[in-house]
């Protein structure tokens, strides 16, 4: 197996892979040549060699550009992953220049965490590090430690308690929750007692397919039972459902839109939830990840100083 893989690599000039990536991204040989800062004949020659190696056209004409074949579509996830890892691995660790970096960072975060951090992070990158790319995902908590250890994940934003002997962590933010209902809901603009809250028709958001949500768990700890009418993995569609129905949603306060929904304070038994920032201990001195962790902390403070743990 290893001999076969080595022979395949020997027969393929790895310098051709950025050409495959550029043509796939640009859907044009001309634009790919501009991106790579090489001539169009050089792109055509590289593509011809790739076609010979894979025994497939890879791209076919479509209008004024090209479109990938099924073979090219199948190749691209592996090619991109390999190139991203190579770029990250070859970037000097002694110094990190955000403005010149083309590094790809992989971050796992819950729906609410990504919603709060990603827009401001994109704004900073646009002005300070335009070549840096972020790949967001939402991993199961049980997979985070292994993904960080393998290097497939750089950072994770999640609840405290994720275990791993080679993990580092730091408190990131404390998120208060509120209950939202439509502006014509019978309990809108009323103080919400625990009995009122339990009696609502609930929609809950959870990344897990099974198990009790935050709302159900807290209610259970107080001797109550809540059976949600609907369960979703993301807050944005849940908020829209609340706007159009009599359902109630418990949501991070920072996600509530300023118009169209009524915000109700939760009973005191509902605590704010803490989040931590996780990374692999081996990467603690990585200048690039140190820069990114600092930027995320700065963003959380700017969003709301009260969120900072």
C-alpha positions in Angstrom: 0.0 0.0 0.0 2.7 2.5 1.0 4.8 1.5 -2.0 1.9 2.1 -4.3 1.1 5.5 -2.7 4.8 6.5 -3.0 4.9 5.5 -6.7 1.8 7.6 -7.4 3.5 10.6 -5.8 6.6 10.0 -7.8 4.7 10.1 -11.0 2.9 13.4 -10.1 4.6 16.8 -10.0 3.1 18.3 -6.8 3.7 21.8 -8.2 0.8 21.1 -10.5 -1.7 20.9 -7.6 -2.0 24.7 -7.0 -2.9 25.0 -10.7 -5.7 22.5 -10.3 -6.9 24.4 -7.2 -6.8 27.8 -9.0 -8.6 26.6 -12.1 -11.3 24.9 -9.9 -11.7 28.1 -7.9 -11.7 30.6 -10.8 -13.5 28.4 -13.4 -11.2 30.2 -15.9 -7.7 29.5 -17.1 -7.1 33.2 -17.6 -8.2 34.2 -14.1 -6.2 31.2 -12.7 -3.0 32.4 -14.4 -3.6 35.9 -12.9 -4.1 34.4 -9.4 -0.9 32.3 -9.7 1.1 35.0 -11.5 2.1 32.8 -14.3 1.2 32.8 -18.0 -1.9 31.2 -19.5 0.2 28.8 -21.6 1.9 27.7 -18.4 -1.6 27.0 -16.9 -2.7 25.1 -20.0 0.5 23.0 -20.0 0.1 22.2 -16.3 -3.5 21.2 -16.9 -2.5 19.0 -19.8 -0.1 17.1 -17.5 -2.8 16.8 -14.8 -5.2 15.4 -17.4 -2.6 12.8 -18.5 -1.9 11.7 -14.9 -5.5 11.4 -13.9 -6.7 10.1 -17.3 -9.6 12.6 -17.2 -10.3 16.0 -18.8 -10.8 17.5 -15.3 -12.4 20.6 -16.8 -14.6 21.1 -19.8 -15.7 24.3 -21.6 -18.8 26.1 -20.3 -19.6 29.5 -21.8 -16.5 31.7 -21.5 -15.0 29.5 -18.8 -14.7 25.9 -17.7 -16.5 23.6 -15.3 -15.0 20.7 -13.4 -15.7 17.1 -14.3 -16.9 14.6 -11.7 -13.3 13.5 -11.3 -12.2 17.0 -10.5 -15.0 17.4 -8.0 -13.9 14.2 -6.3 -10.3 15.3 -6.2 -10.7 18.8 -4.8 -11.4 18.1 -1.1 -8.3 16.0 -0.8 -6.2 18.4 -2.9 -7.3 21.5 -0.9 -6.8 19.7 2.4 -3.3 18.7 1.4 -2.3 22.1 0.2 -3.8 23.8 3.2 -1.8 21.5 5.5 1.4 22.1 3.5 1.0 25.8 3.5 0.4 25.8 7.3 3.3 23.5 7.9 5.8 25.5 5.8 4.9 28.9 7.3 7.8 30.0 9.5 7.0 29.5 13.2 9.5 32.0 14.4 7.4 34.9 13.1 3.9 35.5 11.9 3.0 38.3 9.7 -0.8 38.4 9.6 -0.9 40.8 6.7 1.1 38.4 4.5 -0.1 35.0 5.7 -2.2 32.6 3.6 -2.8 30.2 6.5 -6.0 28.3 6.9 -7.4 28.0 10.5 -10.0 25.4 11.4 -12.3 26.4 14.3 -15.2 24.5 15.8 -17.9 26.5 17.6 -21.5 26.2 18.6 -24.1 28.0 16.6 -24.2 31.0 19.1 -20.5 31.2 19.4 -19.9 31.4 15.7 -22.7 33.9 15.3 -21.1 36.2 17.8 -17.5 35.9 16.8 -17.4 35.2 13.0 -18.7 38.5 11.6 -16.2 40.6 13.6 -13.4 38.2 12.9 -14.2 38.5 9.1 -14.1 42.3 9.4 -10.7 42.2 11.1 -9.3 39.7 8.6 -10.5 41.8 5.7 -8.4 44.7 6.9 -5.5 43.1 8.7 -5.0 39.6 7.1 -6.8 39.4 3.8 -5.0 36.2 2.8 -6.0 34.3 6.0 -8.9 31.9 5.7 -11.2 30.5 8.4 -13.0 27.2 8.1 -15.8 27.0 10.7 -17.4 23.7 11.8 -19.6 22.5 14.6 -18.1 19.3 15.9 -19.6 16.9 18.5 -18.0 17.6 21.8 -16.7 14.1 22.0 -14.7 14.6 18.8 -13.0 17.9 19.7 -10.1 16.5 21.7 -9.2 14.1 19.0 -9.5 16.6 16.2 -7.3 19.1 18.0 -4.7 16.4 18.7 -4.6 15.3 15.1 -4.1 18.8 13.8 -7.3 18.8 11.8 -8.7 21.4 14.2 -6.8 24.5 15.5 -9.2 26.0 18.0 -12.6 25.2 19.6 -15.1 27.4 21.4 -17.3 25.2 23.6 -18.6 24.6 27.1 -16.2 23.8 29.9 -15.4 20.2 30.6 -14.0 18.9 27.4 -11.2 16.5 28.4 -7.9 15.7 26.9 -4.4 15.3 28.4 -2.8 17.5 25.7 -5.4 20.3 25.7 -5.0 23.8 26.8 -8.0 26.0 27.6 -8.9 29.4 28.9 -12.2 31.0 29.9 -13.6 33.0 26.9 -17.1 34.3 27.7 -20.2 34.0 29.9 -23.4 34.2 27.9 -26.7 35.2 29.5 -29.9 33.7 28.1 -33.3 35.2 27.7 -36.7 34.0 26.5 -38.2 35.5 23.4 -41.8 35.4 22.1 -43.7 37.1 19.3 -44.9 40.6 20.1 -48.5 39.4 20.1 -47.9 36.6 22.5 -50.2 36.5 25.5 -47.3 36.6 27.9 -45.4 39.4 26.1 -44.4 42.3 28.4 -45.1 40.2 31.5 -42.7 39.2 34.2 -42.0 35.5 33.6 -42.5 33.3 36.7 -41.2 29.7 36.6 -44.8 28.4 36.3 -45.4 30.7 33.3 -42.2 29.6 31.6 -42.9 25.9 32.0 -46.3 26.4 30.6 -45.0 27.9 27.4 -44.9 26.0 24.1 -41.2 25.7 23.6 -38.8 25.4 20.6 -35.3 24.4 21.6 -31.9 24.6 19.8 -29.4 21.9 20.3 -26.5 20.6 18.2 -27.3 17.1 19.4 -30.0 14.9 17.9 -30.8 13.4 21.3 -30.5 14.3 25.0 -31.9 17.1 27.0 -31.3 20.7 26.0 -30.3 23.5 28.3 -33.9 24.5 28.9 -35.0 21.0 29.6 -32.1 20.3 31.9 -32.6 23.4 34.1 -36.4 22.8 34.2 -35.8 19.2 35.3 -33.4 20.3 38.0 -36.3 22.4 39.4 -38.7 19.5 39.4 -40.5 20.5 36.1 -40.7 18.8 32.7 -40.7 20.6 29.4 -41.5 18.7 26.2 -40.5 20.9 23.2 -42.8 21.3 20.2 -39.8 21.5 17.9 -36.0 21.0 18.1 -33.5 22.7 15.7 -29.7 22.8 15.4 -29.5 26.5 14.7 -30.9 29.7 16.2 -31.7 31.7 13.1 -34.6 29.6 11.8 -35.8 29.1 15.4 -36.1 32.9 15.8 -38.1 33.2 12.6 -40.4 30.4 13.8 -41.0 32.3 17.0 -41.8 35.5 15.1 -44.6 33.7 13.2 -46.1 31.4 16.0 -46.9 31.3 19.6 -43.8 29.2 20.4 -41.1 30.5 22.9 -37.4 30.2 22.5 -34.6 30.5 25.1 -31.7 32.1 23.3 -28.3 33.9 24.1 -29.2 37.5 24.7 -26.8 38.8 22.1 -28.6 36.9 19.3 -32.0 38.5 19.8 -32.9 41.0 17.0 -33.8 44.5 18.1 -37.2 44.4 16.4 -40.0 41.9 15.9 -39.6 39.9 19.1 -40.2 40.5 22.8 -37.4 39.7 25.2 -38.4 38.3 28.6 -36.0 37.8 31.5 -35.8 34.1 32.5 -36.5 33.0 36.0 -33.4 33.3 38.3 -32.8 29.5 38.2 -31.5 29.8 34.7 -27.7 30.5 34.8 -25.6 32.1 32.2 -23.5 29.6 30.3 -19.7 29.7 30.2 -17.6 29.0 27.1 -13.9 28.2 26.9 -11.3 28.4 24.1 -9.5 25.1 23.5 -6.3 24.3 21.6 -3.6 21.7 21.5 -0.9 22.2 24.1 1.8 21.6 21.5 0.6 24.7 19.7 0.7 27.1 22.7 3.8 28.8 21.3 2.7 28.9 17.7 2.8 32.6 16.8 -0.1 32.3 14.4 -2.4 30.7 16.8 -1.3 33.0 19.6 -2.3 35.9 17.3 -5.7 34.3 16.5 -6.5 33.5 20.1 -5.7 37.1 21.0 -7.9 38.4 18.2 -10.8 36.3 19.3 -10.5 37.5 22.9 -10.4 41.1 21.7 -13.6 40.5 19.6 -15.5 39.1 22.6 -14.5 42.1 24.7 -15.6 44.5 22.0 -18.9 42.8 21.4 -19.8 43.2 25.1 -17.3 43.6 27.9 -19.7 41.8 30.2 -19.3 38.6 28.1 -15.6 38.2 28.9 -15.1 35.5 31.5 
